[in-house]
């Protein structure tokens, strides 16, 4: 397994994590700022939330941890919550904006 394989699986898995209040996954919402896989297959994620006081923050972070740790080959998972830059709708994928009824 290569770092690229792990990154691909991480993205696939992140697309199964949803904010319970928004019917779009965290990856397409643009909440994932970076994915780093080191040579030991430790995964570090930098992410944000749609709002700093998001009531689902703990649920989302735990879901990401559990799902990424379940990927065969992943050694460790570190999810860091950041609020710089501040998230806005322009960070969403085109598909997410269409799903939520925003103009492209």
C-alpha positions in Angstrom: 0.0 0.0 0.0 1.3 3.5 -0.9 0.7 6.9 0.7 -1.4 7.7 -2.4 -3.6 4.6 -1.8 -4.1 5.7 1.8 -4.9 9.3 0.8 -7.5 8.0 -1.7 -9.1 5.8 0.9 -9.1 8.7 3.4 -11.0 10.9 0.9 -13.4 8.1 0.2 -14.1 7.6 3.9 -14.4 11.4 4.6 -17.2 11.4 2.0 -19.2 9.2 4.3 -19.0 11.7 7.2 -21.9 14.0 7.4 -22.9 16.9 9.7 -26.3 15.7 11.0 -27.8 19.1 10.2 -26.5 19.3 6.6 -27.1 16.6 3.9 -23.7 17.0 2.4 -20.4 15.2 3.5 -17.6 17.1 5.2 -15.3 16.7 2.3 -17.6 18.3 -0.3 -18.6 20.9 2.2 -15.0 22.1 2.1 -14.5 21.5 5.8 -11.3 19.5 5.2 -8.4 21.9 4.8 -5.5 19.3 4.5 -4.8 15.6 4.5 -1.3 14.5 5.3 -0.1 10.9 5.3 3.5 10.3 6.5 5.8 7.4 5.7 4.4 5.5 8.7 0.9 5.9 7.4 -0.1 8.2 10.2 -2.9 10.5 8.9 -3.2 14.1 10.0 -6.3 16.0 9.0 -6.8 19.8 9.4 -10.4 20.7 9.3 -12.9 23.3 10.3 -16.6 23.5 10.9 -19.3 25.6 9.3 -19.6 27.6 12.6 -17.3 27.6 15.6 -20.2 26.7 17.9 -21.4 23.8 15.8 -23.4 21.5 18.1 -22.4 18.4 16.2 -18.6 19.1 16.4 -17.8 16.2 18.8 -20.0 13.8 16.8 -18.3 14.8 13.5 -14.8 14.5 14.9 -15.4 11.2 16.5 -17.0 9.8 13.3 -13.9 10.9 11.3 -11.6 9.3 13.9 -13.4 6.0 13.9 -13.8 5.8 10.1 -10.2 6.7 9.3 -8.8 4.4 11.9 -10.8 1.5 10.3 -8.9 1.9 7.0 -6.5 -1.0 6.5 -2.9 0.3 6.7 -3.6 3.5 8.7 -1.5 3.6 11.8 -2.6 6.7 13.7 -5.2 9.4 13.1 -4.9 13.0 14.3 -7.7 15.4 13.5 -7.0 19.1 14.3 -9.8 21.6 14.4 -8.8 25.0 13.0 -10.8 28.2 12.3 -8.3 30.0 10.0 -9.2 30.5 7.3 -12.8 30.9 8.3 -15.1 28.6 6.3 -17.5 30.1 3.8 -19.8 28.7 1.1 -17.2 29.2 -1.7 -15.2 26.3 -0.2 -18.0 23.8 -1.1 -17.7 21.6 -4.2 -20.0 22.5 -7.1 -22.0 19.3 -6.3 -22.5 20.4 -2.7 -23.7 23.8 -3.8 -26.1 22.3 -6.2 -27.4 19.8 -3.5 -28.0 22.7 -1.1 -29.6 24.9 -3.8 -26.8 27.6 -4.0 -25.9 29.3 -7.3 -22.7 28.2 -8.9 
